[in-house]
Amino acid sequence: MKNSSNALEPAWVRVVLVFVALAFLTLFLFVPLVAVFVEAFKKGWQAYLAAITDPDAVSAIKLTLIAAFISVPLNLVFGVAASWAVAKFEFRGKSILLTLIDLPFSVSPVISGLIYVLMFGAQGWFGPWLQQHDIKILFAVPGIVLATVFITFPFVARELIPLMQSQGNEEEEAALVLGASGWNTFRRVTLPNIKWGLLYGVILCNARAMGEFGAVSVVSGHIRGETNTMPLQVEILYNEYNFAAAFAVASLLALLALATLAIKSFIEWRLHQTDPVDAAARNLEH
């Protein structure tokens, strides 16, 4: 006897729901995605290659990669440490830590960028001191990295916290009782149990880091060839009515999104294969 609620619904209801879902995905996902590549190659391969190999575009790609390569490892370390503390220990201020982890989800990226302007701008709290010591944070790589780190730091922690909580502390406690050190316990017990969730969080963090627009736009200064990331380069090209070049750079971001989706699906499949209980806990979290 089937307990599924799907068996209680008429066949036409399921068909209508599937049709609506597919229509929505086609209209708001597949059609725009196809349009990006159609517009990118509208003037041919030579124009496409010229657009993505333009010095300003190459600089934007490099800066995007630099911001991601710095912010993702930092957030990986923070995410593991924060999730370990939240899931494995009880301490005062735990709820405050969880609130701070979720802060970038509730604050507009533009607001976070303005906070850095307030702190490091010429008229900001630390602006005069930075100018005296010839240290440049805003309108330079450090400001872009800081904004990217702030926007992306919840992703790893929020993937690992429910996973670690569902696993409990029994295996770590057993390892400690048998004489393992704290580091060996983490390396040989905890890390293997969270490796796929950790990779999942890193993939999401990297995708957000490369696609971030609002916060980076505020702190970058839009200096062409110096402080423009790929999303900012797309905006500038589009505002200049250079549509083919704008869509060419946008197609690189679209390819990144597709690659991220493929890797994300693979990791979700591995999570279901390795531990259905942990996978179910993650699905409930999302």
Residue pairs with C-beta under 8 A, 6 or more apart in sequence:
6 14
33 254
36 247
36 250
36 251
36 254
37 247
37 251
37 254
39 243
39 244
39 247
40 48
40 51
40 244
40 247
40 248
40 250
40 251
41 48
42 244
42 247
43 244
47 244
47 245
47 248
48 244
48 248
48 251
51 57
51 244
51 245
51 248
51 249
52 58
52 61
52 248
52 249
52 252
54 245
55 225
56 224
56 225
56 228
56 233
57 233
57 245
57 248
57 249
59 225
59 226
59 228
60 228
60 229
60 230
60 232
60 233
60 249
61 230
61 252
63 141
63 144
63 227
63 228
63 229
64 210
64 229
64 230
65 210
66 141
66 145
67 141
67 144
67 145
67 148
67 209
67 210
67 216
67 229
68 148
68 206
68 209
68 210
70 145
70 148
70 149
71 145
71 148
71 149
71 152
71 205
71 209
72 152
72 202
72 205
72 206
72 209
74 149
74 153
75 149
75 152
75 153
75 155
75 156
75 205
76 156
76 198
76 201
76 202
76 205
78 153
78 156
78 157
79 153
79 155
79 156
79 157
79 159
79 160
79 198
79 201
79 205
80 156
80 160
80 198
82 97
82 101
82 157
82 161
83 156
83 157
83 160
83 161
83 163
83 164
84 164
84 186
84 190
85 91
85 94
85 97
86 94
86 97
86 98
86 157
86 161
86 164
86 165
87 160
87 161
87 164
87 165
88 164
88 169
88 172
98 161
101 153
101 154
101 157
101 158
102 154
102 158
103 154
104 112
104 150
104 151
104 152
104 153
104 154
105 154
108 214
109 147
109 151
109 212
109 213
109 214
109 215
110 214
110 215
110 217
110 218
112 147
112 150
112 151
112 214
112 215
113 147
113 214
113 215
113 216
113 217
113 218
113 219
114 218
116 137
116 138
116 143
116 146
116 147
116 215
116 218
116 219
117 124
117 138
117 218
117 219
118 124
118 125
119 125
119 126
120 126
120 127
120 130
120 137
120 138
120 143
121 127
121 138
122 128
122 131
130 136
130 137
136 142
137 143
137 146
138 219
138 221
139 219
139 220
139 221
139 223
139 227
140 227
141 227
143 219
143 220
144 216
144 219
144 220
144 227
144 229
146 219
147 212
147 215
147 216
147 218
147 219
148 209
148 212
148 215
148 216
150 215
151 208
151 209
151 212
151 215
152 205
152 208
152 209
152 212
155 201
155 204
155 205
155 208
156 198
156 201
156 202
156 205
157 201
158 201
159 197
159 198
159 200
159 201
159 204
159 282
160 194
160 197
160 198
160 201
162 281
162 282
162 284
162 285
163 194
163 197
163 278
163 281
163 282
164 190
164 194
165 281
166 277
166 278
166 281
167 193
167 194
167 278
171 189
171 190
171 193
172 185
172 189
172 190
175 184
175 185
175 188
175 189
176 182
176 185
180 188
180 189
191 198
196 267
196 270
196 271
196 274
197 271
197 278
197 282
199 267
200 264
200 267
200 268
200 271
203 260
203 263
203 264
203 267
204 260
204 264
206 260
207 256
207 257
207 260
210 229
210 230
210 253
210 256
211 231
211 253
211 256
211 257
212 229
212 231
213 231
213 232
213 235
216 229
216 231
216 232
217 231
217 232
217 235
220 227
220 228
220 229
220 232
221 227
222 228
222 232
222 236
224 236
228 236
230 249
230 252
230 253
231 253
233 249
234 246
234 249
234 250
234 253
237 243
237 245
237 246
237 249
238 246
268 279
271 278
271 279
271 282
272 279
